[in-house]
Amino acid sequence: MTKDEVITEFLNSFDGMKGNNDGKITKQEFLDYYTDLAVSCPTEDYFCVMMEQTWGLAEDHNSQDFQTTVKQIVSLIR
């Protein structure tokens, strides 16, 4: 696969059954993807640990590190 094909396949994976495979991830597609993923997890704690490890942050909303990391992730996604 070419670099562009890999990127397109990755972006389209967020579309799932409801998506339009346009190579773009809308906020709703992002939320739907993680909602579907959460439903498939055995527990809420499992999902939280998986998200912490995936995105490299801990669920501590008062932590400055948490706030900084979230802002960086949001900036990258946008």
SEVEX-173441 format. One record per atom (N, C-alpha, C): residue number from 1; residue in three letters; atom name; x, y, z. Coordinates in steps of 0.1 Angstrom, whole numbers. Layout:
N
<pt><resi>NUM</resi><resn>ALA</resn><name>CA</name><u>X</u><v>Y</v><w>Z</w></pt>
...
# end
This chain:
78
<pt><resi>1</resi><resn>MET</resn><name>N</name><u>8</u><v>-12</v><w>0</w></pt>
<pt><resi>1</resi><resn>MET</resn><name>CA</name><u>0</u><v>0</v><w>0</w></pt>
<pt><resi>1</resi><resn>MET</resn><name>C</name><u>9</u><v>12</v><w>0</w></pt>
<pt><resi>2</resi><resn>THR</resn><name>N</name><u>4</u><v>23</v><w>-6</w></pt>
<pt><resi>2</resi><resn>THR</resn><name>CA</name><u>11</u><v>35</v><w>-6</w></pt>
<pt><resi>2</resi><resn>THR</resn><name>C</name><u>8</u><v>43</v><w>7</w></pt>
<pt><resi>3</resi><resn>LYS</resn><name>N</name><u>15</u><v>53</v><w>10</w></pt>
<pt><resi>3</resi><resn>LYS</resn><name>CA</name><u>13</u><v>61</v><w>21</w></pt>
<pt><resi>3</resi><resn>LYS</resn><name>C</name><u>-1</u><v>67</v><w>21</w></pt>
<pt><resi>4</resi><resn>ASP</resn><name>N</name><u>-6</u><v>72</v><w>10</w></pt>
<pt><resi>4</resi><resn>ASP</resn><name>CA</name><u>-19</u><v>78</v><w>8</w></pt>
<pt><resi>4</resi><resn>ASP</resn><name>C</name><u>-30</u><v>67</v><w>10</w></pt>
<pt><resi>5</resi><resn>GLU</resn><name>N</name><u>-28</u><v>55</v><w>5</w></pt>
<pt><resi>5</resi><resn>GLU</resn><name>CA</name><u>-37</u><v>44</v><w>7</w></pt>
<pt><resi>5</resi><resn>GLU</resn><name>C</name><u>-39</u><v>40</v><w>22</w></pt>
<pt><resi>6</resi><resn>VAL</resn><name>N</name><u>-27</u><v>40</v><w>29</w></pt>
<pt><resi>6</resi><resn>VAL</resn><name>CA</name><u>-27</u><v>37</v><w>43</w></pt>
<pt><resi>6</resi><resn>VAL</resn><name>C</name><u>-35</u><v>48</v><w>51</w></pt>
<pt><resi>7</resi><resn>ILE</resn><name>N</name><u>-32</u><v>60</v><w>48</w></pt>
<pt><resi>7</resi><resn>ILE</resn><name>CA</name><u>-39</u><v>71</v><w>55</w></pt>
<pt><resi>7</resi><resn>ILE</resn><name>C</name><u>-54</u><v>71</v><w>52</w></pt>
<pt><resi>8</resi><resn>THR</resn><name>N</name><u>-58</u><v>68</v><w>39</w></pt>
<pt><resi>8</resi><resn>THR</resn><name>CA</name><u>-72</u><v>68</v><w>36</w></pt>
<pt><resi>8</resi><resn>THR</resn><name>C</name><u>-79</u><v>56</v><w>43</w></pt>
<pt><resi>9</resi><resn>GLU</resn><name>N</name><u>-73</u><v>45</v><w>43</w></pt>
<pt><resi>9</resi><resn>GLU</resn><name>CA</name><u>-79</u><v>33</v><w>50</w></pt>
<pt><resi>9</resi><resn>GLU</resn><name>C</name><u>-80</u><v>36</v><w>65</w></pt>
<pt><resi>10</resi><resn>PHE</resn><name>N</name><u>-70</u><v>42</v><w>71</w></pt>
<pt><resi>10</resi><resn>PHE</resn><name>CA</name><u>-71</u><v>46</v><w>85</w></pt>
<pt><resi>10</resi><resn>PHE</resn><name>C</name><u>-83</u><v>56</v><w>88</w></pt>
<pt><resi>11</resi><resn>LEU</resn><name>N</name><u>-84</u><v>66</v><w>80</w></pt>
<pt><resi>11</resi><resn>LEU</resn><name>CA</name><u>-95</u><v>76</v><w>81</w></pt>
<pt><resi>11</resi><resn>LEU</resn><name>C</name><u>-108</u><v>70</v><w>79</w></pt>
<pt><resi>12</resi><resn>ASN</resn><name>N</name><u>-109</u><v>61</v><w>69</w></pt>
<pt><resi>12</resi><resn>ASN</resn><name>CA</name><u>-122</u><v>54</v><w>66</w></pt>
<pt><resi>12</resi><resn>ASN</resn><name>C</name><u>-126</u><v>45</v><w>77</w></pt>
<pt><resi>13</resi><resn>SER</resn><name>N</name><u>-117</u><v>40</v><w>85</w></pt>
<pt><resi>13</resi><resn>SER</resn><name>CA</name><u>-120</u><v>31</v><w>96</w></pt>
<pt><resi>13</resi><resn>SER</resn><name>C</name><u>-129</u><v>37</v><w>106</w></pt>
<pt><resi>14</resi><resn>PHE</resn><name>N</name><u>-128</u><v>51</v><w>107</w></pt>
<pt><resi>14</resi><resn>PHE</resn><name>CA</name><u>-136</u><v>58</v><w>117</w></pt>
<pt><resi>14</resi><resn>PHE</resn><name>C</name><u>-151</u><v>59</v><w>112</w></pt>
<pt><resi>15</resi><resn>ASP</resn><name>N</name><u>-153</u><v>57</v><w>99</w></pt>
<pt><resi>15</resi><resn>ASP</resn><name>CA</name><u>-166</u><v>58</v><w>94</w></pt>
<pt><resi>15</resi><resn>ASP</resn><name>C</name><u>-175</u><v>46</v><w>98</w></pt>
<pt><resi>16</resi><resn>GLY</resn><name>N</name><u>-170</u><v>35</v><w>99</w></pt>
<pt><resi>16</resi><resn>GLY</resn><name>CA</name><u>-178</u><v>23</v><w>103</w></pt>
<pt><resi>16</resi><resn>GLY</resn><name>C</name><u>-189</u><v>21</v><w>93</w></pt>
<pt><resi>17</resi><resn>MET</resn><name>N</name><u>-200</u><v>15</v><w>98</w></pt>
<pt><resi>17</resi><resn>MET</resn><name>CA</name><u>-212</u><v>12</v><w>90</w></pt>
<pt><resi>17</resi><resn>MET</resn><name>C</name><u>-219</u><v>25</v><w>86</w></pt>
<pt><resi>18</resi><resn>LYS</resn><name>N</name><u>-218</u><v>35</v><w>94</w></pt>
<pt><resi>18</resi><resn>LYS</resn><name>CA</name><u>-226</u><v>47</v><w>92</w></pt>
<pt><resi>18</resi><resn>LYS</resn><name>C</name><u>-219</u><v>58</v><w>83</w></pt>
<pt><resi>19</resi><resn>GLY</resn><name>N</name><u>-206</u><v>56</v><w>81</w></pt>
<pt><resi>19</resi><resn>GLY</resn><name>CA</name><u>-198</u><v>66</v><w>74</w></pt>
<pt><resi>19</resi><resn>GLY</resn><name>C</name><u>-200</u><v>66</v><w>59</w></pt>
<pt><resi>20</resi><resn>ASN</resn><name>N</name><u>-193</u><v>76</v><w>53</w></pt>
<pt><resi>20</resi><resn>ASN</resn><name>CA</name><u>-194</u><v>78</v><w>39</w></pt>
<pt><resi>20</resi><resn>ASN</resn><name>C</name><u>-181</u><v>76</v><w>32</w></pt>
<pt><resi>21</resi><resn>ASN</resn><name>N</name><u>-170</u><v>72</v><w>40</w></pt>
<pt><resi>21</resi><resn>ASN</resn><name>CA</name><u>-157</u><v>69</v><w>34</w></pt>
<pt><resi>21</resi><resn>ASN</resn><name>C</name><u>-152</u><v>80</v><w>25</w></pt>
<pt><resi>22</resi><resn>ASP</resn><name>N</name><u>-153</u><v>93</v><w>30</w></pt>
<pt><resi>22</resi><resn>ASP</resn><name>CA</name><u>-148</u><v>104</v><w>23</w></pt>
<pt><resi>22</resi><resn>ASP</resn><name>C</name><u>-134</u><v>108</v><w>27</w></pt>
<pt><resi>23</resi><resn>GLY</resn><name>N</name><u>-127</u><v>101</v><w>35</w></pt>
<pt><resi>23</resi><resn>GLY</resn><name>CA</name><u>-114</u><v>104</v><w>39</w></pt>
<pt><resi>23</resi><resn>GLY</resn><name>C</name><u>-113</u><v>115</v><w>49</w></pt>
<pt><resi>24</resi><resn>LYS</resn><name>N</name><u>-124</u><v>119</v><w>55</w></pt>
<pt><resi>24</resi><resn>LYS</resn><name>CA</name><u>-124</u><v>129</v><w>66</w></pt>
<pt><resi>24</resi><resn>LYS</resn><name>C</name><u>-131</u><v>123</v><w>78</w></pt>
<pt><resi>25</resi><resn>ILE</resn><name>N</name><u>-127</u><v>128</v><w>89</w></pt>
<pt><resi>25</resi><resn>ILE</resn><name>CA</name><u>-133</u><v>124</v><w>102</w></pt>
<pt><resi>25</resi><resn>ILE</resn><name>C</name><u>-141</u><v>136</v><w>108</w></pt>
<pt><resi>26</resi><resn>THR</resn><name>N</name><u>-154</u><v>135</v><w>108</w></pt>
<pt><resi>26</resi><resn>THR</resn><name>CA</name><u>-161</u><v>146</v><w>115</w></pt>
<pt><resi>26</resi><resn>THR</resn><name>C</name><u>-162</u><v>143</v><w>130</w></pt>
<pt><resi>27</resi><resn>LYS</resn><name>N</name><u>-165</u><v>153</v><w>137</w></pt>
<pt><resi>27</resi><resn>LYS</resn><name>CA</name><u>-167</u><v>151</v><w>151</w></pt>
<pt><resi>27</resi><resn>LYS</resn><name>C</name><u>-177</u><v>140</v><w>155</w></pt>
<pt><resi>28</resi><resn>GLN</resn><name>N</name><u>-188</u><v>140</v><w>147</w></pt>
<pt><resi>28</resi><resn>GLN</resn><name>CA</name><u>-198</u><v>129</v><w>150</w></pt>
<pt><resi>28</resi><resn>GLN</resn><name>C</name><u>-192</u><v>115</v><w>146</w></pt>
<pt><resi>29</resi><resn>GLU</resn><name>N</name><u>-185</u><v>114</v><w>136</w></pt>
<pt><resi>29</resi><resn>GLU</resn><name>CA</name><u>-179</u><v>101</v><w>132</w></pt>
<pt><resi>29</resi><resn>GLU</resn><name>C</name><u>-169</u><v>97</v><w>143</w></pt>
<pt><resi>30</resi><resn>PHE</resn><name>N</name><u>-161</u><v>106</v><w>148</w></pt>
<pt><resi>30</resi><resn>PHE</resn><name>CA</name><u>-152</u><v>103</v><w>159</w></pt>
<pt><resi>30</resi><resn>PHE</resn><name>C</name><u>-159</u><v>98</v><w>171</w></pt>
<pt><resi>31</resi><resn>LEU</resn><name>N</name><u>-170</u><v>105</v><w>175</w></pt>
<pt><resi>31</resi><resn>LEU</resn><name>CA</name><u>-177</u><v>102</v><w>187</w></pt>
<pt><resi>31</resi><resn>LEU</resn><name>C</name><u>-184</u><v>88</v><w>185</w></pt>
<pt><resi>32</resi><resn>ASP</resn><name>N</name><u>-190</u><v>86</v><w>173</w></pt>
<pt><resi>32</resi><resn>ASP</resn><name>CA</name><u>-197</u><v>73</v><w>170</w></pt>
<pt><resi>32</resi><resn>ASP</resn><name>C</name><u>-187</u><v>62</v><w>171</w></pt>
<pt><resi>33</resi><resn>TYR</resn><name>N</name><u>-175</u><v>64</v><w>165</w></pt>
<pt><resi>33</resi><resn>TYR</resn><name>CA</name><u>-165</u><v>53</v><w>165</w></pt>
<pt><resi>33</resi><resn>TYR</resn><name>C</name><u>-161</u><v>49</v><w>180</w></pt>
<pt><resi>34</resi><resn>TYR</resn><name>N</name><u>-159</u><v>59</v><w>188</w></pt>
<pt><resi>34</resi><resn>TYR</resn><name>CA</name><u>-155</u><v>56</v><w>202</w></pt>
<pt><resi>34</resi><resn>TYR</resn><name>C</name><u>-167</u><v>51</v><w>210</w></pt>
<pt><resi>35</resi><resn>THR</resn><name>N</name><u>-179</u><v>55</v><w>207</w></pt>
<pt><resi>35</resi><resn>THR</resn><name>CA</name><u>-191</u><v>50</v><w>213</w></pt>
<pt><resi>35</resi><resn>THR</resn><name>C</name><u>-193</u><v>35</v><w>210</w></pt>
<pt><resi>36</resi><resn>ASP</resn><name>N</name><u>-191</u><v>32</v><w>197</w></pt>
<pt><resi>36</resi><resn>ASP</resn><name>CA</name><u>-192</u><v>17</v><w>193</w></pt>
<pt><resi>36</resi><resn>ASP</resn><name>C</name><u>-181</u><v>9</v><w>200</w></pt>
<pt><resi>37</resi><resn>LEU</resn><name>N</name><u>-169</u><v>15</v><w>201</w></pt>
<pt><resi>37</resi><resn>LEU</resn><name>CA</name><u>-158</u><v>8</v><w>207</w></pt>
<pt><resi>37</resi><resn>LEU</resn><name>C</name><u>-161</u><v>6</v><w>222</w></pt>
<pt><resi>38</resi><resn>ALA</resn><name>N</name><u>-166</u><v>16</v><w>229</w></pt>
<pt><resi>38</resi><resn>ALA</resn><name>CA</name><u>-169</u><v>15</v><w>243</w></pt>
<pt><resi>38</resi><resn>ALA</resn><name>C</name><u>-179</u><v>4</v><w>246</w></pt>
<pt><resi>39</resi><resn>VAL</resn><name>N</name><u>-189</u><v>3</v><w>237</w></pt>
<pt><resi>39</resi><resn>VAL</resn><name>CA</name><u>-200</u><v>-7</v><w>239</w></pt>
<pt><resi>39</resi><resn>VAL</resn><name>C</name><u>-194</u><v>-21</v><w>238</w></pt>
<pt><resi>40</resi><resn>SER</resn><name>N</name><u>-183</u><v>-23</v><w>230</w></pt>
<pt><resi>40</resi><resn>SER</resn><name>CA</name><u>-178</u><v>-36</v><w>228</w></pt>
<pt><resi>40</resi><resn>SER</resn><name>C</name><u>-168</u><v>-40</v><w>239</w></pt>
<pt><resi>41</resi><resn>CYS</resn><name>N</name><u>-165</u><v>-31</v><w>248</w></pt>
<pt><resi>41</resi><resn>CYS</resn><name>CA</name><u>-156</u><v>-34</v><w>259</w></pt>
<pt><resi>41</resi><resn>CYS</resn><name>C</name><u>-163</u><v>-41</v><w>271</w></pt>
<pt><resi>42</resi><resn>PRO</resn><name>N</name><u>-157</u><v>-50</v><w>278</w></pt>
<pt><resi>42</resi><resn>PRO</resn><name>CA</name><u>-163</u><v>-57</v><w>289</w></pt>
<pt><resi>42</resi><resn>PRO</resn><name>C</name><u>-168</u><v>-48</v><w>300</w></pt>
<pt><resi>43</resi><resn>THR</resn><name>N</name><u>-160</u><v>-38</v><w>303</w></pt>
<pt><resi>43</resi><resn>THR</resn><name>CA</name><u>-163</u><v>-29</v><w>314</w></pt>
<pt><resi>43</resi><resn>THR</resn><name>C</name><u>-159</u><v>-14</v><w>311</w></pt>
<pt><resi>44</resi><resn>GLU</resn><name>N</name><u>-165</u><v>-5</v><w>318</w></pt>
<pt><resi>44</resi><resn>GLU</resn><name>CA</name><u>-162</u><v>9</v><w>316</w></pt>
<pt><resi>44</resi><resn>GLU</resn><name>C</name><u>-147</u><v>12</v><w>320</w></pt>
<pt><resi>45</resi><resn>ASP</resn><name>N</name><u>-143</u><v>5</v><w>331</w></pt>
<pt><resi>45</resi><resn>ASP</resn><name>CA</name><u>-129</u><v>6</v><w>335</w></pt>
<pt><resi>45</resi><resn>ASP</resn><name>C</name><u>-119</u><v>2</v><w>325</w></pt>
<pt><resi>46</resi><resn>TYR</resn><name>N</name><u>-123</u><v>-9</v><w>318</w></pt>
<pt><resi>46</resi><resn>TYR</resn><name>CA</name><u>-114</u><v>-15</v><w>307</w></pt>
<pt><resi>46</resi><resn>TYR</resn><name>C</name><u>-113</u><v>-4</v><w>296</w></pt>
<pt><resi>47</resi><resn>PHE</resn><name>N</name><u>-124</u><v>2</v><w>292</w></pt>
<pt><resi>47</resi><resn>PHE</resn><name>CA</name><u>-124</u><v>12</v><w>282</w></pt>
<pt><resi>47</resi><resn>PHE</resn><name>C</name><u>-115</u><v>24</v><w>286</w></pt>
<pt><resi>48</resi><resn>CYS</resn><name>N</name><u>-117</u><v>28</v><w>298</w></pt>
<pt><resi>48</resi><resn>CYS</resn><name>CA</name><u>-109</u><v>40</v><w>303</w></pt>
<pt><resi>48</resi><resn>CYS</resn><name>C</name><u>-94</u><v>37</v><w>303</w></pt>
<pt><resi>49</resi><resn>VAL</resn><name>N</name><u>-90</u><v>25</v><w>307</w></pt>
<pt><resi>49</resi><resn>VAL</resn><name>CA</name><u>-76</u><v>21</v><w>307</w></pt>
<pt><resi>49</resi><resn>VAL</resn><name>C</name><u>-71</u><v>21</v><w>292</w></pt>
<pt><resi>50</resi><resn>MET</resn><name>N</name><u>-79</u><v>15</v><w>284</w></pt>
<pt><resi>50</resi><resn>MET</resn><name>CA</name><u>-75</u><v>14</v><w>270</w></pt>
<pt><resi>50</resi><resn>MET</resn><name>C</name><u>-73</u><v>28</v><w>264</w></pt>
<pt><resi>51</resi><resn>MET</resn><name>N</name><u>-82</u><v>37</v><w>267</w></pt>
<pt><resi>51</resi><resn>MET</resn><name>CA</name><u>-81</u><v>51</v><w>262</w></pt>
<pt><resi>51</resi><resn>MET</resn><name>C</name><u>-69</u><v>58</v><w>268</w></pt>
<pt><resi>52</resi><resn>GLU</resn><name>N</name><u>-67</u><v>56</v><w>280</w></pt>
<pt><resi>52</resi><resn>GLU</resn><name>CA</name><u>-55</u><v>62</v><w>287</w></pt>
<pt><resi>52</resi><resn>GLU</resn><name>C</name><u>-42</u><v>57</v><w>280</w></pt>
<pt><resi>53</resi><resn>GLN</resn><name>N</name><u>-41</u><v>45</v><w>277</w></pt>
<pt><resi>53</resi><resn>GLN</resn><name>CA</name><u>-29</u><v>39</v><w>271</w></pt>
<pt><resi>53</resi><resn>GLN</resn><name>C</name><u>-28</u><v>43</v><w>256</w></pt>
<pt><resi>54</resi><resn>THR</resn><name>N</name><u>-39</u><v>44</v><w>249</w></pt>
<pt><resi>54</resi><resn>THR</resn><name>CA</name><u>-39</u><v>48</v><w>235</w></pt>
<pt><resi>54</resi><resn>THR</resn><name>C</name><u>-35</u><v>62</v><w>233</w></pt>
<pt><resi>55</resi><resn>TRP</resn><name>N</name><u>-41</u><v>71</v><w>241</w></pt>
<pt><resi>55</resi><resn>TRP</resn><name>CA</name><u>-39</u><v>85</v><w>239</w></pt>
<pt><resi>55</resi><resn>TRP</resn><name>C</name><u>-28</u><v>90</v><w>249</w></pt>
<pt><resi>56</resi><resn>GLY</resn><name>N</name><u>-22</u><v>82</v><w>257</w></pt>
<pt><resi>56</resi><resn>GLY</resn><name>CA</name><u>-11</u><v>86</v><w>266</w></pt>
<pt><resi>56</resi><resn>GLY</resn><name>C</name><u>-14</u><v>96</v><w>276</w></pt>
<pt><resi>57</resi><resn>LEU</resn><name>N</name><u>-26</u><v>94</v><w>283</w></pt>
<pt><resi>57</resi><resn>LEU</resn><name>CA</name><u>-30</u><v>103</v><w>293</w></pt>
<pt><resi>57</resi><resn>LEU</resn><name>C</name><u>-38</u><v>96</v><w>304</w></pt>
<pt><resi>58</resi><resn>ALA</resn><name>N</name><u>-38</u><v>102</v><w>316</w></pt>
<pt><resi>58</resi><resn>ALA</resn><name>CA</name><u>-45</u><v>96</v><w>327</w></pt>
<pt><resi>58</resi><resn>ALA</resn><name>C</name><u>-58</u><v>104</v><w>329</w></pt>
<pt><resi>59</resi><resn>GLU</resn><name>N</name><u>-68</u><v>97</v><w>334</w></pt>
<pt><resi>59</resi><resn>GLU</resn><name>CA</name><u>-81</u><v>104</v><w>337</w></pt>
<pt><resi>59</resi><resn>GLU</resn><name>C</name><u>-80</u><v>112</v><w>350</w></pt>
<pt><resi>60</resi><resn>ASP</resn><name>N</name><u>-74</u><v>123</v><w>349</w></pt>
<pt><resi>60</resi><resn>ASP</resn><name>CA</name><u>-73</u><v>132</v><w>361</w></pt>
<pt><resi>60</resi><resn>ASP</resn><name>C</name><u>-75</u><v>146</v><w>355</w></pt>
<pt><resi>61</resi><resn>HIS</resn><name>N</name><u>-88</u><v>150</v><w>355</w></pt>
<pt><resi>61</resi><resn>HIS</resn><name>CA</name><u>-92</u><v>162</v><w>349</w></pt>
<pt><resi>61</resi><resn>HIS</resn><name>C</name><u>-86</u><v>175</v><w>355</w></pt>
<pt><resi>62</resi><resn>ASN</resn><name>N</name><u>-81</u><v>174</v><w>367</w></pt>
<pt><resi>62</resi><resn>ASN</resn><name>CA</name><u>-75</u><v>185</v><w>374</w></pt>
<pt><resi>62</resi><resn>ASN</resn><name>C</name><u>-60</u><v>187</v><w>372</w></pt>
<pt><resi>63</resi><resn>SER</resn><name>N</name><u>-54</u><v>177</v><w>367</w></pt>
<pt><resi>63</resi><resn>SER</resn><name>CA</name><u>-40</u><v>177</v><w>364</w></pt>
<pt><resi>63</resi><resn>SER</resn><name>C</name><u>-36</u><v>186</v><w>353</w></pt>
<pt><resi>64</resi><resn>GLN</resn><name>N</name><u>-26</u><v>194</v><w>355</w></pt>
<pt><resi>64</resi><resn>GLN</resn><name>CA</name><u>-21</u><v>203</v><w>344</w></pt>
<pt><resi>64</resi><resn>GLN</resn><name>C</name><u>-16</u><v>195</v><w>332</w></pt>
<pt><resi>65</resi><resn>ASP</resn><name>N</name><u>-9</u><v>184</v><w>335</w></pt>
<pt><resi>65</resi><resn>ASP</resn><name>CA</name><u>-4</u><v>175</v><w>324</w></pt>
<pt><resi>65</resi><resn>ASP</resn><name>C</name><u>-16</u><v>170</v><w>316</w></pt>
<pt><resi>66</resi><resn>PHE</resn><name>N</name><u>-27</u><v>166</v><w>322</w></pt>
<pt><resi>66</resi><resn>PHE</resn><name>CA</name><u>-38</u><v>161</v><w>315</w></pt>
<pt><resi>66</resi><resn>PHE</resn><name>C</name><u>-44</u><v>172</v><w>306</w></pt>
<pt><resi>67</resi><resn>GLN</resn><name>N</name><u>-46</u><v>184</v><w>311</w></pt>
<pt><resi>67</resi><resn>GLN</resn><name>CA</name><u>-51</u><v>195</v><w>304</w></pt>
<pt><resi>67</resi><resn>GLN</resn><name>C</name><u>-42</u><v>198</v><w>292</w></pt>
<pt><resi>68</resi><resn>THR</resn><name>N</name><u>-29</u><v>198</v><w>294</w></pt>
<pt><resi>68</resi><resn>THR</resn><name>CA</name><u>-19</u><v>201</v><w>283</w></pt>
<pt><resi>68</resi><resn>THR</resn><name>C</name><u>-20</u><v>190</v><w>272</w></pt>
<pt><resi>69</resi><resn>THR</resn><name>N</name><u>-20</u><v>178</v><w>276</w></pt>
<pt><resi>69</resi><resn>THR</resn><name>CA</name><u>-20</u><v>167</v><w>267</w></pt>
<pt><resi>69</resi><resn>THR</resn><name>C</name><u>-33</u><v>167</v><w>259</w></pt>
<pt><resi>70</resi><resn>VAL</resn><name>N</name><u>-45</u><v>169</v><w>265</w></pt>
<pt><resi>70</resi><resn>VAL</resn><name>CA</name><u>-57</u><v>170</v><w>258</w></pt>
<pt><resi>70</resi><resn>VAL</resn><name>C</name><u>-57</u><v>181</v><w>248</w></pt>
<pt><resi>71</resi><resn>LYS</resn><name>N</name><u>-52</u><v>193</v><w>251</w></pt>
<pt><resi>71</resi><resn>LYS</resn><name>CA</name><u>-51</u><v>204</v><w>242</w></pt>
<pt><resi>71</resi><resn>LYS</resn><name>C</name><u>-42</u><v>200</v><w>230</w></pt>
<pt><resi>72</resi><resn>GLN</resn><name>N</name><u>-31</u><v>193</v><w>232</w></pt>
<pt><resi>72</resi><resn>GLN</resn><name>CA</name><u>-23</u><v>189</v><w>222</w></pt>
<pt><resi>72</resi><resn>GLN</resn><name>C</name><u>-30</u><v>179</v><w>212</w></pt>
<pt><resi>73</resi><resn>ILE</resn><name>N</name><u>-37</u><v>170</v><w>218</w></pt>
<pt><resi>73</resi><resn>ILE</resn><name>CA</name><u>-44</u><v>160</v><w>210</w></pt>
<pt><resi>73</resi><resn>ILE</resn><name>C</name><u>-55</u><v>166</v><w>202</w></pt>
<pt><resi>74</resi><resn>VAL</resn><name>N</name><u>-62</u><v>175</v><w>208</w></pt>
<pt><resi>74</resi><resn>VAL</resn><name>CA</name><u>-73</u><v>182</v><w>201</w></pt>
<pt><resi>74</resi><resn>VAL</resn><name>C</name><u>-67</u><v>190</v><w>189</w></pt>
<pt><resi>75</resi><resn>SER</resn><name>N</name><u>-56</u><v>197</v><w>192</w></pt>
<pt><resi>75</resi><resn>SER</resn><name>CA</name><u>-49</u><v>205</v><w>181</w></pt>
<pt><resi>75</resi><resn>SER</resn><name>C</name><u>-45</u><v>196</v><w>170</w></pt>
<pt><resi>76</resi><resn>LEU</resn><name>N</name><u>-39</u><v>184</v><w>173</w></pt>
<pt><resi>76</resi><resn>LEU</resn><name>CA</name><u>-35</u><v>175</v><w>162</w></pt>
<pt><resi>76</resi><resn>LEU</resn><name>C</name><u>-46</u><v>170</v><w>154</w></pt>
<pt><resi>77</resi><resn>ILE</resn><name>N</name><u>-57</u><v>167</v><w>161</w></pt>
<pt><resi>77</resi><resn>ILE</resn><name>CA</name><u>-69</u><v>161</v><w>154</w></pt>
<pt><resi>77</resi><resn>ILE</resn><name>C</name><u>-75</u><v>172</v><w>145</w></pt>
<pt><resi>78</resi><resn>ARG</resn><name>N</name><u>-75</u><v>184</v><w>149</w></pt>
<pt><resi>78</resi><resn>ARG</resn><name>CA</name><u>-81</u><v>195</v><w>141</w></pt>
<pt><resi>78</resi><resn>ARG</resn><name>C</name><u>-73</u><v>197</v><w>129</w></pt>
# end
